[in-house]
Amino acid sequence: MHYGLDIGGTKIEITAFNSQFERVNSHRVATPKSDYQEFLTTLQRLIDQFDCEYDTFGTVGLGIPGVENQETGVLHISNIPCLHGQTLRADLAALISRPVAVENDARCFVFSEAFGGSANSYRRVFGTILGTGAGGGICIDKSIYSGASNLAGEWGHTSLPAKLQQKYQLPLHNCGCGLSGCYERYIAGPGIANLYHHFSQKEATTPEVIELMRAGDVEAVKTFDCFIDIAGAALASLVLIVNPDVFVMGGGVSNIQEIYERLPNAVTGHLFGNNTSPAILAPTFGDSGGVRGAAILGSQLENDQ
């Protein structure tokens, strides 16, 4: 049995997968955010429960909303205070007496889609996640590419081009990462609502904006046109830098069907010469992709022993 744990700011979900990485069972609990020992004990209890239920010693992989220093094992996580600065991989492994895989949750998502998901037949896969934030990951030949300092795939914190800022007279929003003008602030889920407010001076949630757009509301249509233009520029820059075979979308925004109809042309419009957009695919495993990817990574530790 293989366990994947999705570590979120509000909940921890553990999912058990069989040898074909098909979901067997899941369980959720609230995330202890202020007490590290309580956090570790919570993970140990979840793993022990599944071990007892299935009479096994399951492999373990964690998907986290942050990054691990590859040399020291220290975590950098902003939305779970008790984990920041801790060596979770080593501490949990000692507690449960088995190796533990720890990886950024966005990379777990793209790894899952490259490993039996919608991008299974492609060599170079870029996962672009648009949810509360904008993140991603890169898989090459079914292996995660992390980069020299574990930052590969953080495309959401590159900057909106000046030509688009001027074209739409957009404000330069400060980002939680410490920079300003990051793509995340314009095309992640909350960003679409912000764009609508910019064009209409009205308040609406992103799902409401999409429904208004589909109903032909002029300001919502303009908002979505702007979103597609900015997202096209963002993915075009990734084509020029990474040159992937395929993009796989993730996060709540990936459920907007119109993205798959319009985004390829928008990407192509920001490329030079006769270059065209790679395929842009919806995910096979949806919200379960990250926890499945974590489980697969954990299983590979067993194979390495």
HELIX and SHEET records of a PDB file:
HELIX    1   1 TYR A   36  TYR A   54  1                                  19    
HELIX    2   2 PRO A   81  LEU A   83  5                                   3    
HELIX    3   3 LEU A   88  ILE A   96  1                                   9    
HELIX    4   4 ASP A  105  ALA A  114  1                                  10    
HELIX    5   5 TRP A  155  HIS A  157  5                                   3    
HELIX    6   6 ALA A  162  TYR A  168  1                                   7    
HELIX    7   7 GLU A  184  ILE A  187  1                                   4    
HELIX    8   8 GLY A  189  SER A  200  1                                  12    
HELIX    9   9 THR A  206  ARG A  214  1                                   9    
HELIX   10  10 VAL A  218  ILE A  241  1                                  24    
HELIX   11  11 GLY A  252  ASN A  255  5                                   4    
HELIX   12  12 GLU A  258  GLY A  269  1                                  12    
HELIX   13  13 GLY A  286  SER A  288  5                                   3    
HELIX   14  14 GLY A  289  ASP A  304  1                                  16    
SHEET    1   A 5 ARG A  23  ALA A  30  0                                        
SHEET    2   A 5 LYS A  11  PHE A  17 -1                                        
SHEET    3   A 5 HIS A   2  ILE A   7 -1                                        
SHEET    4   A 5 THR A  59  ILE A  64  1                                        
SHEET    5   A 5 VAL A 100  ASN A 104  1                                        
SHEET    1   B 2 VAL A  67  GLU A  68  0                                        
SHEET    2   B 2 LEU A  75  HIS A  76 -1                                        
SHEET    1   C 5 SER A 143  TYR A 145  0                                        
SHEET    2   C 5 ALA A 134  ILE A 140 -1                                        
SHEET    3   C 5 ARG A 124  LEU A 130 -1                                        
SHEET    4   C 5 VAL A 246  GLY A 250  1                                        
SHEET    5   C 5 ALA A 279  LEU A 281  1                                        
END                                                                             
